[in-house]
Amino acid sequence: MRIAYVAMPWNDVTITRVVQETPLDRTFHLALAGETAFPCTPGQYVIVRDPAEQPERDWYFSLSGMPTADGALRVTVRGRGDAVGRIYDAAVGTRWTVQRPAGDFHVVGPRGEAVVLAAAGSGVTPFRAFVEQRLHAECADPVWLFHSAKRAAELLFHEEFRAWAAAHEAFHYVPTVTGEDDAWTGRRGRLDGDALRPALGAPETARVYACGPGPFVDSALEVAATLGVPEARRLRERW
């Protein structure tokens, strides 16, 4: 049986706000023309096109938050020189086209289970959306977020996560710096069993999600496996 491919429609959006999160990262608020908001789930992504970029290219960005009060989508872009071209330098008022949120990297689970999120670099963006939703719902189940960056200045959403952890007992934030940074006094080094073990509770009922560069994701989930987290409860999003 042949399964027909159905193309998703493209939708016009306008950039209504740009936030410089770190020296490398910018968050873009995208207002959708003609609708209040797209339905979406934390962990999903959108495909973005800049109609002024020729030839047109597709850019894949995880949602870095749930829709704002006015229905805007949020995506966070890490600048890498020419790699993101016009996208990273877009200003308020720029028009893009996007496809509806898609993807199956959903951070979900039954109530009562510990959820552990491990991210490196900009891989933390889908987890920000999940934590935001979880805290908004006042869920009391524990959520641990481990975030690794080469330098403290590159810890995306760092101050926001710190504030959320201070205000919500169920949310635990563990930032880590892996490179040279004389000013950093927090945790250093790679994610290992000593760091991960206290977050798991009962490993057989915990869920561990890892997002970021392939080597980081592989390493984080290998650590979870050695601590007894079943394969079906170890989920990944890598590039």
C-alpha atoms as a printed R data frame, in Angstrom:
    type eleno elety resid chain resno      x      y      z
1   ATOM     1    CA   MET     A     1  0.000  0.000  0.000
2   ATOM     2    CA   ARG     A     2  1.380  3.390 -0.935
3   ATOM     3    CA   ILE     A     3  1.106  6.049  1.785
4   ATOM     4    CA   ALA     A     4  0.634  9.519  0.359
5   ATOM     5    CA   TYR     A     5  2.761 12.325  1.748
6   ATOM     6    CA   VAL     A     6  0.690 15.312  2.834
7   ATOM     7    CA   ALA     A     7  2.611 18.577  2.969
8   ATOM     8    CA   MET     A     8  1.915 20.814  5.932
9   ATOM     9    CA   PRO     A     9  0.748 24.329  5.025
10  ATOM    10    CA   TRP     A    10  3.039 27.302  5.545
11  ATOM    11    CA   ASN     A    11  1.778 30.110  7.784
12  ATOM    12    CA   ASP     A    12  2.830 33.769  7.905
13  ATOM    13    CA   VAL     A    13  4.313 35.060 11.149
14  ATOM    14    CA   THR     A    14  5.810 38.379 12.195
15  ATOM    15    CA   ILE     A    15  8.652 38.831 14.672
16  ATOM    16    CA   THR     A    16  7.234 40.953 17.489
17  ATOM    17    CA   ARG     A    17 10.117 40.725 19.968
18  ATOM    18    CA   VAL     A    18 13.791 39.710 19.991
19  ATOM    19    CA   VAL     A    19 15.522 38.858 23.287
20  ATOM    20    CA   GLN     A    20 19.308 38.496 23.529
21  ATOM    21    CA   GLU     A    21 19.512 35.609 25.996
22  ATOM    22    CA   THR     A    22 23.294 35.086 25.935
23  ATOM    23    CA   PRO     A    23 26.105 36.422 23.732
24  ATOM    24    CA   LEU     A    24 25.228 33.554 21.357
25  ATOM    25    CA   ASP     A    25 21.462 33.076 21.693
26  ATOM    26    CA   ARG     A    26 18.428 35.097 20.677
27  ATOM    27    CA   THR     A    27 14.782 34.302 21.307
28  ATOM    28    CA   PHE     A    28 12.275 35.362 18.662
29  ATOM    29    CA   HIS     A    29  8.577 35.896 19.414
30  ATOM    30    CA   LEU     A    30  6.523 34.978 16.349
31  ATOM    31    CA   ALA     A    31  2.984 36.307 16.034
32  ATOM    32    CA   LEU     A    32  0.740 34.219 13.840
33  ATOM    33    CA   ALA     A    33 -1.461 36.017 11.331
34  ATOM    34    CA   GLY     A    34 -5.151 35.206 11.562
35  ATOM    35    CA   GLU     A    35 -5.081 32.774 14.515
36  ATOM    36    CA   THR     A    36 -4.636 33.097 18.249
37  ATOM    37    CA   ALA     A    37 -2.065 30.320 18.621
38  ATOM    38    CA   PHE     A    38 -0.940 26.983 17.275
39  ATOM    39    CA   PRO     A    39 -1.624 23.934 19.416
40  ATOM    40    CA   CYS     A    40  1.727 22.590 20.566
41  ATOM    41    CA   THR     A    41  3.449 20.284 23.030
42  ATOM    42    CA   PRO     A    42  6.780 20.880 24.799
43  ATOM    43    CA   GLY     A    43  9.546 19.193 22.837
44  ATOM    44    CA   GLN     A    44  8.072 19.964 19.436
45  ATOM    45    CA   TYR     A    45  9.775 22.056 16.761
46  ATOM    46    CA   VAL     A    46  8.770 24.385 13.949
47  ATOM    47    CA   ILE     A    47 10.238 24.696 10.475
48  ATOM    48    CA   VAL     A    48 11.064 28.322  9.649
49  ATOM    49    CA   ARG     A    49 11.669 30.000  6.309
50  ATOM    50    CA   ASP     A    50 12.719 33.555  5.581
51  ATOM    51    CA   PRO     A    51 11.014 34.419  2.271
52  ATOM    52    CA   ALA     A    52 13.697 37.042  1.603
53  ATOM    53    CA   GLU     A    53 16.456 34.420  1.716
54  ATOM    54    CA   GLN     A    54 17.262 33.059 -1.713
55  ATOM    55    CA   PRO     A    55 17.426 30.226 -2.286
56  ATOM    56    CA   GLU     A    56 14.958 29.472  0.477
57  ATOM    57    CA   ARG     A    57 16.140 27.136  3.211
58  ATOM    58    CA   ASP     A    58 14.329 25.290  5.972
59  ATOM    59    CA   TRP     A    59 15.469 25.906  9.547
60  ATOM    60    CA   TYR     A    60 14.369 23.569 12.347
61  ATOM    61    CA   PHE     A    61 13.993 25.140 15.788
62  ATOM    62    CA   SER     A    62 12.595 23.625 18.975
63  ATOM    63    CA   LEU     A    63  9.941 25.682 20.715
64  ATOM    64    CA   SER     A    64 11.651 27.362 23.663
65  ATOM    65    CA   GLY     A    65  8.427 28.117 25.498
66  ATOM    66    CA   MET     A    66  4.715 27.601 25.400
67  ATOM    67    CA   PRO     A    67  2.755 30.210 23.428
68  ATOM    68    CA   THR     A    68  2.776 33.584 25.157
69  ATOM    69    CA   ALA     A    69 -0.373 35.237 26.510
70  ATOM    70    CA   ASP     A    70 -0.941 36.844 23.110
71  ATOM    71    CA   GLY     A    71 -0.419 33.538 21.267
72  ATOM    72    CA   ALA     A    72  3.110 34.118 19.975
73  ATOM    73    CA   LEU     A    73  5.427 31.182 19.415
74  ATOM    74    CA   ARG     A    74  8.985 31.361 20.753
75  ATOM    75    CA   VAL     A    75 12.094 29.915 19.161
76  ATOM    76    CA   THR     A    76 15.649 30.435 20.348
77  ATOM    77    CA   VAL     A    77 18.454 30.582 17.784
78  ATOM    78    CA   ARG     A    78 22.126 30.086 18.545
79  ATOM    79    CA   GLY     A    79 24.363 32.165 16.277
80  ATOM    80    CA   ARG     A    80 27.151 30.285 14.537
81  ATOM    81    CA   GLY     A    81 28.579 32.805 12.104
82  ATOM    82    CA   ASP     A    82 27.210 32.286  8.609
83  ATOM    83    CA   ALA     A    83 25.503 29.019  9.540
84  ATOM    84    CA   VAL     A    84 22.216 30.691 10.450
85  ATOM    85    CA   GLY     A    85 22.587 33.611  8.050
86  ATOM    86    CA   ARG     A    86 19.728 36.077  7.957
87  ATOM    87    CA   ILE     A    87 17.711 34.126 10.513
88  ATOM    88    CA   TYR     A    88 19.857 35.090 13.501
89  ATOM    89    CA   ASP     A    89 20.029 38.766 12.476
90  ATOM    90    CA   ALA     A    90 16.293 39.208 11.853
91  ATOM    91    CA   ALA     A    91 14.730 42.264 13.505
92  ATOM    92    CA   VAL     A    92 11.308 43.071 14.929
93  ATOM    93    CA   GLY     A    93  8.839 43.411 12.068
94  ATOM    94    CA   THR     A    94 10.502 40.772  9.876
95  ATOM    95    CA   ARG     A    95  8.077 38.337  8.293
96  ATOM    96    CA   TRP     A    96  8.811 34.617  8.202
97  ATOM    97    CA   THR     A    97  6.742 31.593  7.275
98  ATOM    98    CA   VAL     A    98  6.480 28.558  9.558
99  ATOM    99    CA   GLN     A    99  4.870 25.150  9.582
100 ATOM   100    CA   ARG     A   100  2.773 24.053 12.531
101 ATOM   101    CA   PRO     A   101  4.654 22.556 15.489
102 ATOM   102    CA   ALA     A   102  5.567 18.931 14.918
103 ATOM   103    CA   GLY     A   103  7.798 16.199 16.286
104 ATOM   104    CA   ASP     A   104  7.478 13.366 18.788
105 ATOM   105    CA   PHE     A   105 10.139 14.292 21.357
106 ATOM   106    CA   HIS     A   106  7.473 14.830 23.987
107 ATOM   107    CA   VAL     A   107  8.507 15.156 27.606
108 ATOM   108    CA   VAL     A   108  5.559 13.461 29.256
109 ATOM   109    CA   GLY     A   109  4.958 10.772 31.813
110 ATOM   110    CA   PRO     A   110  2.482  9.556 34.412
111 ATOM   111    CA   ARG     A   111  2.220 11.499 37.630
112 ATOM   112    CA   GLY     A   112  4.435 10.272 40.414
113 ATOM   113    CA   GLU     A   113  7.501  9.592 38.241
114 ATOM   114    CA   ALA     A   114 10.762 11.503 38.453
115 ATOM   115    CA   VAL     A   115 11.696 13.313 35.243
116 ATOM   116    CA   VAL     A   116 15.358 14.048 34.549
117 ATOM   117    CA   LEU     A   117 16.355 16.406 31.730
118 ATOM   118    CA   ALA     A   118 19.955 16.484 30.509
119 ATOM   119    CA   ALA     A   119 20.980 19.140 27.993
120 ATOM   120    CA   ALA     A   120 24.119 20.579 26.488
121 ATOM   121    CA   GLY     A   121 24.344 23.998 24.845
122 ATOM   122    CA   SER     A   122 21.208 25.083 23.027
123 ATOM   123    CA   GLY     A   123 19.761 21.593 23.573
124 ATOM   124    CA   VAL     A   124 18.097 23.071 26.648
125 ATOM   125    CA   THR     A   125 15.509 24.955 24.546
126 ATOM   126    CA   PRO     A   126 12.800 22.232 24.408
127 ATOM   127    CA   PHE     A   127 13.258 21.596 28.117
128 ATOM   128    CA   ARG     A   128 12.552 25.215 28.942
129 ATOM   129    CA   ALA     A   129  9.103 24.819 27.353
130 ATOM   130    CA   PHE     A   130  8.467 21.663 29.364
131 ATOM   131    CA   VAL     A   131  9.541 23.150 32.688
132 ATOM   132    CA   GLU     A   132  7.455 26.260 32.022
133 ATOM   133    CA   GLN     A   133  4.360 24.163 31.360
134 ATOM   134    CA   ARG     A   134  5.017 21.905 34.355
135 ATOM   135    CA   LEU     A   135  5.420 24.796 36.778
136 ATOM   136    CA   HIS     A   136  2.387 26.593 35.376
137 ATOM   137    CA   ALA     A   137  0.341 23.451 36.111
138 ATOM   138    CA   GLU     A   138  1.780 23.433 39.662
139 ATOM   139    CA   CYS     A   139  2.836 19.810 39.294
140 ATOM   140    CA   ALA     A   140  4.489 18.549 42.490
141 ATOM   141    CA   ASP     A   141  6.414 15.678 40.891
142 ATOM   142    CA   PRO     A   142 10.178 16.260 40.846
143 ATOM   143    CA   VAL     A   143 11.880 17.577 37.729
144 ATOM   144    CA   TRP     A   144 15.664 17.788 37.515
145 ATOM   145    CA   LEU     A   145 17.401 19.818 34.805
146 ATOM   146    CA   PHE     A   146 21.114 19.276 34.176
147 ATOM   147    CA   HIS     A   147 22.542 21.810 31.730
148 ATOM   148    CA   SER     A   148 26.134 21.801 30.477
149 ATOM   149    CA   ALA     A   149 27.915 24.643 28.700
150 ATOM   150    CA   LYS     A   150 31.535 25.444 27.946
151 ATOM   151    CA   ARG     A   151 31.319 28.793 29.734
152 ATOM   152    CA   ALA     A   152 28.909 30.259 32.267
153 ATOM   153    CA   ALA     A   153 27.916 33.027 29.847
154 ATOM   154    CA   GLU     A   154 26.559 30.338 27.505
155 ATOM   155    CA   LEU     A   155 24.181 28.813 30.072
156 ATOM   156    CA   LEU     A   156 20.991 29.615 28.222
157 ATOM   157    CA   PHE     A   157 18.063 30.773 30.450
158 ATOM   158    CA   HIS     A   158 20.367 30.481 33.479
159 ATOM   159    CA   GLU     A   159 18.876 33.255 35.618
160 ATOM   160    CA   GLU     A   160 15.339 32.219 34.762
161 ATOM   161    CA   PHE     A   161 15.997 28.612 35.737
162 ATOM   162    CA   ARG     A   162 17.623 29.744 38.989
163 ATOM   163    CA   ALA     A   163 14.570 31.831 39.844
164 ATOM   164    CA   TRP     A   164 12.194 28.981 39.037
165 ATOM   165    CA   ALA     A   165 14.191 26.566 41.204
166 ATOM   166    CA   ALA     A   166 14.112 29.020 44.108
167 ATOM   167    CA   ALA     A   167 10.348 29.464 43.807
168 ATOM   168    CA   HIS     A   168  9.330 25.837 43.176
169 ATOM   169    CA   GLU     A   169 10.433 23.036 45.466
170 ATOM   170    CA   ALA     A   170  9.824 20.354 42.834
171 ATOM   171    CA   PHE     A   171 12.193 21.885 40.268
172 ATOM   172    CA   HIS     A   172 15.924 21.242 40.634
173 ATOM   173    CA   TYR     A   173 18.395 23.058 38.389
174 ATOM   174    CA   VAL     A   174 22.004 21.861 38.077
175 ATOM   175    CA   PRO     A   175 24.119 24.032 35.739
176 ATOM   176    CA   THR     A   176 27.574 22.771 34.813
177 ATOM   177    CA   VAL     A   177 30.543 24.405 33.090
178 ATOM   178    CA   THR     A   178 32.888 22.120 31.175
179 ATOM   179    CA   GLY     A   179 35.488 24.616 29.887
180 ATOM   180    CA   GLU     A   180 37.864 27.187 31.302
181 ATOM   181    CA   ASP     A   181 35.974 29.873 33.217
182 ATOM   182    CA   ASP     A   182 37.764 31.381 36.200
183 ATOM   183    CA   ALA     A   183 34.674 33.227 37.443
184 ATOM   184    CA   TRP     A   184 32.490 30.104 37.686
185 ATOM   185    CA   THR     A   185 32.173 28.647 41.186
186 ATOM   186    CA   GLY     A   186 29.498 26.038 40.495
187 ATOM   187    CA   ARG     A   187 29.646 22.458 39.302
188 ATOM   188    CA   ARG     A   188 32.222 21.521 36.664
189 ATOM   189    CA   GLY     A   189 32.823 18.570 34.396
190 ATOM   190    CA   ARG     A   190 30.695 16.101 32.529
191 ATOM   191    CA   LEU     A   191 27.442 14.590 33.714
192 ATOM   192    CA   ASP     A   192 28.306 11.446 35.651
193 ATOM   193    CA   GLY     A   193 26.678  8.892 37.899
194 ATOM   194    CA   ASP     A   194 27.422 10.800 41.092
195 ATOM   195    CA   ALA     A   195 25.481 13.798 39.771
196 ATOM   196    CA   LEU     A   196 22.637 11.847 38.203
197 ATOM   197    CA   ARG     A   197 21.990  9.257 40.922
198 ATOM   198    CA   PRO     A   198 20.242 11.560 43.462
199 ATOM   199    CA   ALA     A   199 17.845 12.786 40.770
200 ATOM   200    CA   LEU     A   200 16.587  9.369 39.726
201 ATOM   201    CA   GLY     A   201 14.916  8.183 42.901
202 ATOM   202    CA   ALA     A   202 13.915  4.665 41.861
203 ATOM   203    CA   PRO     A   203 15.775  4.255 38.518
204 ATOM   204    CA   GLU     A   204 13.303  1.698 37.196
205 ATOM   205    CA   THR     A   205 10.487  4.271 37.282
206 ATOM   206    CA   ALA     A   206 12.461  7.387 36.296
207 ATOM   207    CA   ARG     A   207 12.467  8.914 32.832
208 ATOM   208    CA   VAL     A   208 15.631 10.487 31.445
209 ATOM   209    CA   TYR     A   209 15.551 12.799 28.434
210 ATOM   210    CA   ALA     A   210 18.751 14.019 26.774
211 ATOM   211    CA   CYS     A   211 19.048 16.730 24.127
212 ATOM   212    CA   GLY     A   212 22.080 18.266 22.448
213 ATOM   213    CA   PRO     A   213 25.110 17.206 20.413
214 ATOM   214    CA   GLY     A   214 25.295 13.480 19.720
215 ATOM   215    CA   PRO     A   215 28.307 12.652 21.928
216 ATOM   216    CA   PHE     A   216 26.721 14.391 24.932
217 ATOM   217    CA   VAL     A   217 23.383 12.638 24.441
218 ATOM   218    CA   ASP     A   218 25.025  9.232 24.067
219 ATOM   219    CA   SER     A   219 27.142  9.753 27.176
220 ATOM   220    CA   ALA     A   220 24.246 11.001 29.342
221 ATOM   221    CA   LEU     A   221 22.030  8.069 28.441
222 ATOM   222    CA   GLU     A   222 24.868  5.586 28.958
223 ATOM   223    CA   VAL     A   223 25.243  6.945 32.493
224 ATOM   224    CA   ALA     A   224 21.496  6.536 33.035
225 ATOM   225    CA   ALA     A   225 21.703  2.950 31.761
226 ATOM   226    CA   THR     A   226 24.497  2.062 34.177
227 ATOM   227    CA   LEU     A   227 22.336  3.375 37.027
228 ATOM   228    CA   GLY     A   228 19.459  1.082 36.068
229 ATOM   229    CA   VAL     A   229 17.134  3.275 33.973
230 ATOM   230    CA   PRO     A   230 15.362  0.941 31.483
231 ATOM   231    CA   GLU     A   231 15.963  1.513 27.774
232 ATOM   232    CA   ALA     A   232 12.334  2.481 27.124
233 ATOM   233    CA   ARG     A   233 12.695  5.266 29.681
234 ATOM   234    CA   ARG     A   234 15.812  6.776 28.100
235 ATOM   235    CA   LEU     A   235 14.804  9.205 25.324
236 ATOM   236    CA   ARG     A   236 16.921 11.358 23.061
237 ATOM   237    CA   GLU     A   237 16.989 14.303 20.689
238 ATOM   238    CA   ARG     A   238 20.385 14.820 19.078
239 ATOM   239    CA   TRP     A   239 22.119 16.532 16.161
